[in-house]
Amino acid sequence: MIVFEKDNAALDMPGKHYGHIRLPHSADDSAWGHVMIPLVVINGTRPGQTALVMGGTHGDEYEGPIAIRHLIDAATPETIFGRLIAIPALNAPAFRAATRTSPLDGVNLNRAFPGAASGTITQKIAAVINDTLIPMADLVIDLHSGGKTLDFLPMAVSHILDDADQDHRCATAARAFGAPWTARLREIDDTGMLDGAAERAGRTFVTTELGGAGTATAVSAEIAISGLRNVLAHHVHYDWPAGARPSRGLDLSDPGGFHFATHGGLFHAHVALGDTVEQHQKLADIYNVDDLCTVPKSIHAQRPGILAARHVPGLIKPGDCAFVIGTDEGPIGFP
C-alpha cells in the first residue's frame, strides 16, 4: 500500500507529495508492525510521461540514494514534465543495516521479482514495484554501485534486448546519463531482477554501476547526481539543463569477461580499474591463509580488454566474482 502524509490520492494530484510504501510485517518486536519505505511523488505543472527513479535496491550502495535525495530536494512541480516517482532507498531494511540482502528475511531484492504480495517482506516490496509502480512508468531508472564486495568503473548500463526499438531507447537513455563509461551487456543471470521486470514490461530502463567498495566518494556521488539530471532532461521529465560529459563505450556482453575465484584466501590484485590487460595476463594471486607452504593460486585473464570491475575485500571465497573485463569501444556521442 502507498500512503501519503496529506492525501492518499496524491499519486495523481498536482504538487509535491511525501509518503511511504507501507507493508505489513508482523515481528517479535511489533505484532501489527509495518515496514515503511519513504517516497516522493511530484506531479509537474506541464504534461509528460512518468519516471520511476530508485536507489538502494541493495542496502550497501550509496550513490543512488545520494543522487535521488539531491533530486528530491531540488525538484519542484514547475521543473517536472509529467510525473516523477522517487524512492531513495527501496530496500529500506537492508539500507538501514548497510547490507546487500534484507536482515528481515535474507532475500536479495534484485533477485525477488516479480515478488509476491503474500510472501516475505522483500517479496512484498518487489510485488509493489512490479505490480503497481512499473505499470505506471514510462522510464525506469535503478541506480546501483558495487556495494561492499565489488568496485566498478563508473558506468551507465543498458542491456542488449531482442526488441530493436526498446533496445535503442534504453541504449540512448544510458548514453544520455553521461557517465565516464557507458556499458552494454547481457546479464549472466537475470532471474528475479528488477531490470528484467521493467524490460519485459516494455519500459525504457537504465541502470548504473557507479563505483562501490561500500561507500560513495565525492566523484562517484557527483557522477550520480549529474547523470540522473541528464537522463531525466533527455526524456523531457526535468527542466534542468543537462551537462553531458565525455564518455567511452564499454562492451560487457562477453561471458568470458567474468572471472570467478575457484579458491579462497588472501586476495592480491595485480591490476587496477581501467587498466588494459592482455589475454592470459596474471590478474591476481590468492594465498592460502592457513597453510604457508601452499603455492598461491592465480587468476589469469580469459580475454584481453579493459578491467571494468574487481573484487574489493582483502579476502576472497570460491565463487566470488574477482574481475570483469570488457572491450573499450572508444568515445561515444550523445543524442
Protein Blocks (a to p, Z undefined) as FASTA:
>chain_A
ZZdfkbmklmmggcjdddddddddddfklmkgccdddddddddfbdcddddddehkbakb
fklmmmmmmmmmmpcfklpghjadddfblmlmlmmnopabdfklopafklmbgbjfklcf
klmmmmmmmmmmmmmpmbdcddddebjmbccdddddddddfblklmmmmmmmmmmnopab
dcddddfblghiaklmmmmnopacddddebejhiacfklmmmmmmmmmmmmmmnopaccd
ddddddddddfkbmklpccdfbecddddfbdehiacdehiafbdcddfkbmkbccddddd
fbgcddfbdcfbfbdcehiafbdcdddebjaddZZ
